[in-house]
């Protein structure tokens, strides 16, 4: 019988976004499998570390203060040994894992979440396996010169039971007007999310739907610029930027329509949240968003097109029967992205690198 395999995950966790949530889902379920021991090297005192704690995931905390913190290498060297695989979940993690495994060899699995060109292709070429979360991400990995046989497409997952659990409206947000349409976007306030397009679209929709309200849940460096644009368009009473909230589905579940106007998107796991609670989605046809909506539940538009976004949202606001049909498709289509599927396919990648007993 092969030895029990040890997976050392490396993820800084200095922010809480879709990628960090996927690591929690993966490692939480791996902790339930008898064939592997799963451990996460990460910084202490973060929301990511707290979520791992809540999921009873074993951790090795380090003082991860900068992206390429050498203390991570020291921690990795302490954890490496026979029958060990290193799973790097972001670019900094991959750089540090590459350095450590030159001192003490272990195969590296590199997860790639971005559709941007890869700046350090040799690190991905050196990895024993690369996991891409969408076809668009896979294409960038192949362009970087990685052997196609070592590239595995495994999309993001969603915890359906947790996502569809009813949650009260957040106390720190103004109570919604039940009679007013609500359009919700869950996105970091960063350039690739296309939020200036959302503001221009909200301005266009106002002419035909003056009572519609928009909420953007997220935080990021573009806040000041977006608030300035909102002020210039006189959208202060129409579009809200309340920041990030711990459970966005508390707001998403009350939405009439969800939007994702990204200019670049590896996958768009927040779209899965909307689909799970039966909210129709209007998203840019870019990156992994077509993959996320491949089972139905939404409409794709040209990225960077405010008029296209406004037209798609207005159409859904005016056609409740179409919203109902998309809602039914959403709840069915999202089942393809189960956590069990994520874990089984990731275990297949690990098995391809090192013998291990089957837990199926």
N, C-alpha and C positions, 0 to 999 in steps of 0.2 A: 504494500500500500504506500503510495507517495506520501511524503511528509506534508503536514499542514502548512499551507502557504501564508506568508505574511505580506500584507500590502501596506506600504507606508505612503500615505497620501500627503502631499505638500500643497498648502494653500494659505496665503497670507491672511485672508479674512479681514483686511482693513476696511472693507466696505461690505454692505449687505445688498447684493443684487441677485439676478437670476442664477449666475454661475455658482455663487456660494450656496444658494438654496439647493441646487442640484447635488453639490457635494454632500450636504446634510442628508438628502434623500438616499443617495447611493450608500454612504457609510452607515447610515441607520439600518438599512436592510442587510448590508453585508455582515453587520454585527450579529445578525440572527442566523447566519449560515455557519455550519459546523466545519466547513472545509477551509475557511480562511480566518486569519486574525487581521483585523483592520484597525489601523492607527493613523491619526491625523497630526502632522506637525503644523502648528499655526501659532499666531500671536495670542497672548492672553488678554482678557478684559474687553473682548469685542462681542458684538451681537452674534457674530458667527460662532465664536467659542461658546457662548451661552446656549445657542441652538443645538450645538453638538452635545453639550452637557445634558440638555433636556432629552436628547435622543439616546443617551447612555453610550455615546461613542468615545472610545479611548483616545486620549490626546496627549501629545508631548508639547508643552507650551515653551515658547522661546520669546525673547525680547525683540520681536520683529518690528523694528522702527522705520527702516528704509527698505526699498524694494529688494535690493541685493544685500541683505544683511548677512554677514559671514557667520553669525551665530546659528543660522539655519543649517549651514553646511556641517558645523560641529554636531548639531542635533541629529542630522541625517546619518553621519558616520557612526554615531552611537547605536542607531537602529538597524543598520545594514548587517546582513549576515546571510547564511545559506537559506535558500528557498524564500528570498525576499524580492519583491517587485516594488519599484518606486512609481507612484502615479502622480505626476505633476499636473496641477489643475489651472495654472496660469503662466504667463510668460516669465515672470520673475522666478516662480517655483521651478520652471524648467531649466532656467539658467543655473540656479543653485544646485539642482539635482544633477545636471550635467557635470558640474565641477566635482561634486562629491563622489559620483560614480567613476570618475577617472582615478580617484584615490582608492576606492573600494568598489569593485564592479558589482552592479546589479542592473538588470534590464529596466528601462524606463518606458512607461506609458505616458504619452503627452496628450492631454485634452486640449483641443483648439476650439474656441467659441466665436472667433472674429472672422469676418469676411475681408478684412483689410489685408493687403500684401504682407507676407511674413518677412520681417526685417533680418532675422537671424536664421536663415534656412538650414544651416549646418546642424543646429540643435535638433530640429525636427527630423533631419536626415539621419542623425545618429540614434534617435529614439527607436526602441524595438518595435513600438506600435504607436500609431497616432489615432485618436478618436476625434472625429469631426461631428459636430452636432447637426449639420444639415448638408445637403448636396452642394450648396454654394460655398460653405466652408471647406468641404472636401476638395473642390476645384482649386481653391487657393493653396491647399496643402500640396496638391499634385503639381501646381505651377512652381512651388518651392523646391521641387525635385525629389520628393519623398517617393519611395517605391510604392506603387499602387497596391501591392500585396500586403503592405503594412498599414494601410489606411482603412479604418473601419468607421462607417457612418452609424452613429447611435444618437437619435434625437433626445431632447430633453424629456423629462417625465413630469407627471403631476400626481400628487396624492389626492385622489378624488374624494375620499371620505373626509379628509380634513378640509379641503377646499369648499365642499358643498355643505359643510356644517353651518347652520345659521349663526350669524353674529350681529349684535346690535350696531346701529349707526354710531360712529365714534363721537364721544361726548365733546371733544374739542373742535368739531366741525359744525358749522351752522346746519340746523335741521333742513332737509330738502323739502321743497314744495312738491307734494305728491302729484299735483296737477301739471307740473312743468316737466317737459322732457329733460333727461339728464344724459349728457355725453361724457364718458370717462376715459381718460388715458392714464395708464400706469407706465411711467418712463422716467429714467434719470434725466435731469435737466442738462443734457450734453448735446453737442452739435449734431451727432449722428442720428438723434431721435426725431429731427424734423419738426420741432415744436413751433418755430416761426410759421411754418405752413399751417399748423393747427390754428394759430391765432388769426391768420388771414382767412382761413376757412370759417372760423367762428364769426368773423365780421361779415362774411358773405351770407351765412345762414341766418343771421339776425334779421335780414330784410324780410324773409318769409316766415321765420319762426322766432319772433321777438322774445318769447318766454323760455326758450331753450337755454339751459345752463350747462357749462362745461367745467369739469374738475380734472386737473392734472396732478397726479400723485407721484411725487418724486422730488429729489433734491439734487443739486449739482452746480457747476460753475457758471452755467448760462442764466441763472436766476435773474440777476440784475438786468441783463439785456432783454430777457423775456418780459420782465415787469415794465421796462421802458416801452417796449413795443405794445404791450397791453394798454398802457396809459395813452400812447399816441393814437391808438385805435378806439379809445374810449370804451374799453371792454371790462372795466373794473367791476361792474355789476353782473357780468356774464361769465367770465372765466376766472376760476380760482386756482391758486397755487398754494395749497395748504401744507406742502412738504410731504415727506414720506410718512406712511403709517404702517404699523406692524402687520396688520391683516387687511390688505387692500380689497379682499373680496367682500368685506363689510360694506364697502362703497360700490364695488362692481356689481354686486347682486341687486342693487337698486337702479342700475343704469338702464336706459332705453337702448343705447348703442355704445359700444366700446370702439375706440379708434387707436391705431398705431401708425402714425405718419412717418415712420423711420426712413432715413436716406441710406442707412446701412444697418443690417441686423443679422446677427449670426443665426438666431432662431426666433426669439420672441416668446419667452416662456410665460410672460404676462398675458399673452393671447390665450394660452391654455386655460388660465384662470377664468377669463371671460367665457370661453366656450363651456367650461365645466358648470358654470351657473346659468347657462342658457342665454347669454347676452350676445346678440349679433355683433360681428366685428367688421369694421372697415379698416383695411391695412394696405400699406404700400406693397406693391409687387416687387420686393427686393429681398435679397439674401435668403434667409430661411423662413420668411413669413409665408410664402406659398406652401412650404412643407407643413407648417403649423395648421394651415387652413385646407390642407389636402382632403380632409374628410368632410368638408362642408362647414357651414356655420357663419360664413362671412363673404365679403366682397373685396376684391383686390383692385387697387387703383394705381395710376402712374405715380411714382415717387416725386416729391417736390411740386405737386400740382394742387394749389389751394382750391381752385374751382372744381377739380375732380373730387376732392375730399368733401367739399361743401355739397356737391350734387348727390354724392352717394349717401351722405348723412341725411340730407333733406328727403331723399326718396324713402329711406327707411322710416323716418319720422312720420311720413305721410301714408305709409302702407303697413298697417298693423298686421295684415295677413301675411305679408312677406317676412316681417320680423318673426312671426310665430313659426313659419316654416324654417327659417334659418336657426331659430332657437332649438327646434327639434333636431335638426342636423348637427348642431353644435354639441348637444349632450351625448349624441351617439358617436360622432366622429372623434371626440376627445378621448374616448376609451382606448384608442390605439396607443396612447402615450402613458401606459401604466408604469408604475415603479418596478413591478416585477419584471417587465420586459427590459427596462433599463439595466437592472441588476443581472439578469440572465445573460444579456448580450455582452455586458462588461466582463462577467466571469468567463465567457467564451474567449474574450481577448486575453485574459490572464492565462487561461488554459493553453492557448496557442504559444505562450512563451515559456511555460514551465509545467511539468506534469503535476496534476493534483487530482484528488478523488472527486467524483461527481456527486453533487448533492441533489440531483434531480430524482 
